[in-house]
Amino acid sequence: MSQVPQIRIPATYMRGGTSKGVFFNLTDLPEAAQVPGAARDNLLLRVIGSPDPYGKQTDGMGGATSSTSKTVILAKSSQPDHDVDYLFGQVSIDKPFVDWSGNCGNLTAAVGSFAIASGLVDAARIPANGICVVRIWQKNIQKTIIAHVPVSNGQVQETGDFELDGVTFPAAEVQIDFIAPVDAKDAMFPTGNLVDDLEVPGVGTFKVTMITAGIPTIFLNATDINYTGCELQDAINGDPAALAMFETIRAYGAVKMGLISDIAEAAGRQHTPKVAIVAPAKNYTSSSGKVITADAIDLNVRALSMGKLHHAMMGTAAVAIGTAAAIPGTLVNLAAGGGERRVVTFGHPSGTLKVGAAASETGGDWKVEKVTMSRSARVLMEGWVRIPGDSF
C-alpha cells in the first residue's frame, strides 16, 4: 500500500513573552494554505499535533498548554505605514479547530524580530545599532502594535539582562505599544457599565467588569467565588468542578458582551473572552518559589486561557488589566486601591508584571490611547517543519 510522503515547510520556532509558537512567512506556506479556510486550519493542526485525545501533542510542535499551542503567519503589510501583517492562530489541544478570534500579546514580542530577520522590514528602517521600530498590523483584531526591537550590528539582538517572570532566562527587552486598542466607534465596555451583575444559572450572580481592550475580558472579584487571588495553577487546574464553573461564567459573560448569541457557541470560541479574578495585593509565593510581597504589587490577578489557569499572564489580558486599572470604578481599579493610575503592577502565578495605560474620559465615554509593556523574545529553532502531504 503506497503512502503519501511528508512535505517540509520553512518555519521558525520562537518564544515571545511567556508563550512560544511556530512562525511562518505567508509565502512559504503551500498555496492552498495561503488563504483562510480548512486547508490552512488542517495544516496548522497537524504542525502543532492536534487534536490529541491524550492532551500531550507528542506528534507535533505543541507543548500541551495554551501558551505553547500557538501559530503565527506573517506577511509584508498591505496597510499603509505598517511593516508587517501579523495573523495569530490559537490551536486547540484536544479539539480539531484553530481559533482566530483574538491576538496573542506575548508572541507579539517575537513578531518584530521575525519580521526584521525575514526581510519583511525595509532595510532602510533598520539601524546598524539601536532600536528598530516595527509597525505591526494585527489582522485578527485590526489594530496597530509598535514593537521596539533592539538591533546590534544590523542584526536583531536577542540576548540581554531583562528578566521576565514566567521565563527562566534573561534576554533583550522589547517594548510593545498597543496603539488605541479600542476603536473610537466601539464600546470599551460592551454593556455601557463599568460594573455589571452577571447572572450565571446554577452558579450565582456576580459583580463583573467586562471590557474589550487588548482582548475581551471578564473580571470578577476572587472572594466572590471563594478564592484569594493568590492561587497557583494546580489549585484551579486540578479541580474539574472549578474549571467547569469558570467555563460557565465565561459562556454567560460572552453572551452578555454580545460576542455570541447563545452559550452553546462558547465551545467553538475558546480563545475569547478571557476570565480573570482580581484581589487586593497580598503576599504569596510564586510558582518558581519567589516570594512576592504585597508592597511590590498593586493587586493580584489570575486569568484563564483556553479553559485553564495561565501559568503567568497573557499579554492581551495584561492590556485589559492595564486599561481597566486606569479607569476609576472598575473591579480591577478598585482591587488596586481605586483612584487614578497610569501604571499598575500586578501579581500573577509566576511573579509580577508592570503595564502602563493612557486613558481619558470625554462625555462619560472612556478611550485608551496606548498601553505599554515590556517583553522579550528569542528564536529557539529554525528550519522546516514536516507534515504528511495529505494532512490538509
C-alpha positions in Angstrom: 0.0 0.0 0.0 1.5 3.3 -1.1 1.7 6.2 1.4 1.8 9.9 0.9 5.3 11.3 1.8 5.9 14.1 4.1 6.4 17.7 2.9 8.5 20.2 4.6 7.6 23.9 5.2 10.0 26.6 6.2 9.3 27.6 9.8 10.8 29.2 12.9 10.1 28.1 16.5 10.1 31.2 18.7 9.5 32.3 22.3 7.7 35.5 22.7 7.0 36.7 26.2 5.7 33.7 28.2 4.5 31.9 25.1 6.1 30.1 22.2 4.8 29.1 18.8 5.6 28.2 15.2 6.1 31.2 12.9 5.6 31.1 9.2 6.1 33.5 6.3 2.8 33.5 4.4 4.5 32.9 1.1 6.3 29.8 2.4 3.0 28.0 3.1 1.6 25.7 0.5 -0.6 27.6 -1.9 -3.8 26.1 -0.5 -2.9 27.3 3.0 -2.0 30.8 2.0 -5.7 31.8 2.2 -8.1 31.3 5.2 -10.0 28.1 5.2 -10.0 24.4 6.0 -6.6 23.7 4.3 -4.8 26.3 6.4 -6.5 25.2 9.7 -5.8 21.5 9.0 -2.1 22.2 8.2 -1.6 24.2 11.4 -3.4 21.5 13.4 -1.1 18.8 12.0 2.0 21.0 12.6 1.1 21.5 16.3 -0.1 17.9 16.8 -3.8 18.5 17.4 -6.4 17.2 18.1 -4.7 15.0 20.7 -7.0 13.0 22.9 -4.0 12.3 25.2 -3.5 16.1 25.6 0.2 15.9 25.0 0.7 16.9 21.4 3.5 14.4 21.2 3.3 14.1 17.4 3.7 17.8 16.8 5.3 21.1 17.8 2.8 22.0 20.5 3.7 21.9 24.2 0.4 20.7 25.6 -0.6 24.0 27.1 -2.5 27.0 25.7 0.8 29.0 25.9 2.6 26.6 23.7 -0.1 25.6 21.2 0.2 28.7 19.0 0.9 29.6 15.4 1.8 32.8 13.7 1.6 33.8 10.0 3.4 36.9 8.9 3.5 38.8 5.6 4.7 42.1 4.2 2.0 44.5 5.3 -0.8 45.6 2.9 -1.6 48.5 5.2 -0.1 52.0 4.7 2.6 53.0 7.2 2.9 49.4 8.5 5.8 46.9 8.0 4.2 43.5 8.7 0.8 41.9 8.9 0.5 39.6 11.9 -2.1 36.8 12.0 -2.4 34.6 15.1 -3.9 31.2 15.3 -4.6 29.6 18.8 -4.7 25.9 18.2 -6.9 23.8 20.4 -5.1 20.9 22.1 -7.9 18.3 22.1 -10.4 19.6 19.5 -9.9 20.0 15.7 -10.1 23.7 15.4 -8.0 26.9 15.3 -9.4 30.0 17.0 -8.7 33.2 15.0 -10.9 35.4 17.2 -8.1 37.3 19.1 -4.5 38.3 19.3 -1.6 36.8 21.3 0.1 39.7 23.1 3.1 37.6 24.3 4.0 36.4 20.8 3.7 40.0 19.6 7.1 40.4 21.2 8.6 38.0 18.7 6.8 39.4 15.6 9.1 42.3 15.2 12.2 40.1 15.5 10.9 37.7 12.9 9.9 40.5 10.6 13.4 42.0 10.6 15.2 38.7 10.2 12.9 37.6 7.4 13.2 40.8 5.3 9.7 42.0 5.9 11.0 45.3 7.2 12.7 47.7 4.7 16.4 47.7 5.2 16.4 51.5 5.3 14.4 51.4 8.5 16.8 49.1 10.4 19.6 50.9 12.2 23.0 49.4 12.4 22.8 49.8 16.2 19.9 50.9 18.3 16.2 50.3 18.3 14.2 49.3 15.2 10.6 50.5 15.4 8.5 47.8 13.7 5.0 48.8 12.8 2.7 45.8 13.1 -0.8 45.4 11.7 -2.6 42.8 13.9 -5.0 41.2 11.5 -7.1 39.3 13.9 -8.3 42.4 15.7 -7.4 45.0 13.1 -5.2 47.1 15.4 -1.8 48.7 15.3 1.0 47.5 17.5 4.5 49.0 17.7 7.5 46.8 18.7 10.7 48.4 19.7 13.3 45.8 18.8 17.0 46.2 19.8 19.5 45.8 17.0 23.2 45.2 17.2 25.5 45.3 14.2 22.5 45.2 11.9 21.1 42.0 13.5 18.3 41.5 16.0 19.7 41.5 19.5 18.1 38.7 21.5 20.4 38.4 24.5 20.3 40.8 27.4 19.7 41.2 31.1 15.9 41.9 31.0 14.1 39.5 33.3 10.5 38.5 32.7 8.7 36.5 35.4 7.5 33.3 33.8 10.6 33.0 31.6 13.6 31.2 33.1 16.5 33.1 31.4 17.1 36.8 30.8 17.0 38.3 27.3 16.9 41.6 25.5 14.0 43.9 26.4 11.4 44.5 23.7 8.9 47.3 24.4 5.5 46.8 23.0 3.0 49.6 22.4 -0.6 48.6 21.8 -2.0 51.7 20.0 -5.7 52.6 20.5 -6.6 49.0 21.5 -10.3 50.0 21.4 -11.7 51.7 18.3 -13.5 55.0 18.9 -16.6 53.5 17.2 -16.5 50.5 19.5 -17.6 50.3 23.1 -14.8 49.6 25.5 -17.5 48.4 28.0 -20.0 46.5 25.8 -22.9 46.9 28.3 -22.1 50.6 28.9 -21.3 49.9 32.5 -18.1 49.8 34.5 -19.6 47.1 36.7 -22.4 44.7 35.9 -24.3 42.0 37.7 -23.7 38.8 35.7 -26.3 36.0 36.4 -24.9 32.6 35.9 -27.6 29.9 36.3 -26.6 27.2 38.6 -23.5 29.1 39.8 -24.6 32.5 41.1 -24.8 36.2 40.4 -21.5 38.1 40.4 -20.2 41.7 40.1 -18.1 41.8 36.9 -16.3 44.3 34.8 -16.5 43.3 31.2 -14.1 45.1 28.9 -12.8 44.9 25.3 -9.3 46.2 25.3 -6.5 44.0 24.0 -8.8 41.1 24.2 -12.4 40.8 25.5 -12.1 40.0 29.3 -14.4 39.3 32.1 -13.1 40.4 35.5 -14.7 39.3 38.8 -13.7 39.5 42.5 -11.8 36.4 43.6 -13.5 36.4 47.0 -16.9 36.2 45.4 -16.1 32.7 44.2 -14.1 31.7 47.3 -10.6 32.3 46.1 -7.9 34.6 47.4 -6.4 35.7 44.1 -3.0 34.2 45.2 -3.8 30.8 43.6 -1.2 28.9 41.5 -2.1 26.6 38.6 -2.7 23.4 40.5 -5.3 25.0 42.8 -7.6 25.6 39.9 -6.4 23.3 37.0 -6.5 20.3 39.3 -10.2 21.0 40.2 -12.6 19.9 37.4 -15.5 21.5 39.2 -13.7 24.8 39.3 -12.8 24.7 35.6 -16.4 23.9 34.7 -17.6 26.8 36.8 -15.2 29.2 35.1 -16.2 28.0 31.7 -19.9 28.5 32.6 -19.1 32.1 33.8 -17.2 32.7 30.6 -20.0 31.4 28.4 -22.7 33.6 30.0 -20.3 36.6 30.1 -19.7 36.1 26.3 -23.4 36.3 25.7 -23.8 39.5 27.8 -20.8 41.1 26.0 -22.5 40.4 22.7 -19.7 38.1 21.4 -22.0 35.2 21.0 -25.8 34.8 20.9 -26.1 31.6 22.8 -24.0 29.9 25.4 -23.6 26.8 23.2 -21.4 28.9 20.9 -18.8 29.4 23.6 -17.3 25.9 23.0 -16.3 27.0 19.5 -14.8 30.2 20.7 -12.3 29.2 23.4 -9.8 31.9 22.9 -12.2 34.8 23.7 -13.4 36.1 26.0 -10.9 35.6 28.9 -12.0 35.2 32.5 -9.9 36.7 35.3 -10.2 37.1 39.1 -8.8 40.1 40.9 -8.0 40.7 44.5 -6.1 43.4 46.6 -2.4 43.0 47.0 -1.4 40.2 49.3 1.9 38.3 50.0 2.3 35.0 48.1 4.9 32.6 46.8 5.1 32.3 43.0 5.4 29.0 41.1 9.2 29.4 41.0 9.4 29.8 44.7 9.9 33.6 44.6 8.2 35.5 47.4 6.0 38.3 46.1 5.3 40.9 48.8 2.1 43.0 48.9 4.2 46.2 48.9 5.7 45.2 45.5 2.4 45.0 43.7 -0.9 46.9 43.4 -3.2 43.9 43.1 -3.3 40.2 42.3 -4.8 38.8 39.1 -5.3 35.3 37.9 -6.5 34.6 34.4 -7.7 31.6 32.5 -6.8 30.8 28.9 -8.3 28.0 26.8 -10.0 26.6 29.8 -7.0 26.5 32.2 -5.4 28.9 34.6 -2.5 30.6 32.8 1.0 30.0 34.2 1.7 33.7 34.1 -0.4 36.3 32.2 -1.5 36.6 28.6 -0.1 39.8 27.0 -3.5 40.8 25.7 -5.1 40.2 29.1 -2.4 42.5 30.5 -3.6 45.2 28.1 -7.1 44.7 29.5 -5.8 44.8 33.1 -3.8 48.0 32.5 -6.7 49.7 30.8 -9.3 48.7 33.4 -6.9 49.7 36.2 -6.6 53.2 34.7 -10.4 53.7 34.8 -11.8 54.6 38.3 -14.6 52.3 39.4 -13.8 49.1 37.6 -13.2 46.0 39.7 -9.6 46.0 38.6 -9.2 49.6 39.6 -10.9 49.0 43.0 -8.8 46.0 43.7 -5.7 48.1 43.1 -6.9 50.7 45.6 -9.0 52.9 43.4 -8.3 56.4 42.1 -6.4 57.5 39.0 -3.4 55.5 38.0 -1.4 55.3 34.7 0.7 52.4 35.7 -0.1 49.2 37.6 2.0 46.3 38.8 0.1 43.1 39.4 0.9 39.7 40.7 0.3 36.6 38.7 1.3 32.9 39.3 4.8 33.3 38.0 5.6 36.7 39.5 4.8 40.3 38.6 4.1 42.4 35.5 4.1 46.2 35.1 1.8 47.7 32.5 1.0 51.3 31.7 -2.1 52.8 30.1 -3.1 56.3 29.0 -6.9 56.5 29.3 -9.2 59.5 29.2 -12.9 60.3 29.6 -15.0 62.5 27.3 -18.7 63.0 28.0 -18.8 59.8 30.0 -17.1 57.7 27.3 -13.7 56.2 28.0 -11.0 55.7 25.5 -7.4 54.5 25.8 -4.7 55.9 23.6 -1.9 53.4 24.3 -1.0 50.5 26.5 2.7 49.7 27.0 4.6 46.8 28.5 7.9 45.1 28.1 8.5 41.5 27.0 11.4 39.6 25.4 11.7 37.1 22.5 14.1 34.6 21.2 14.5 32.2 18.2 14.5 28.7 19.6 14.9 26.8 16.3 14.7 27.5 12.6 14.5 25.3 9.5 11.5 23.3 8.3 8.5 21.5 9.9 7.4 18.3 8.3 3.8 17.0 7.9 2.2 14.3 5.8 1.4 15.6 2.4 -2.3 14.7 2.7 -2.8 16.5 6.1 -4.5 19.5 4.5 
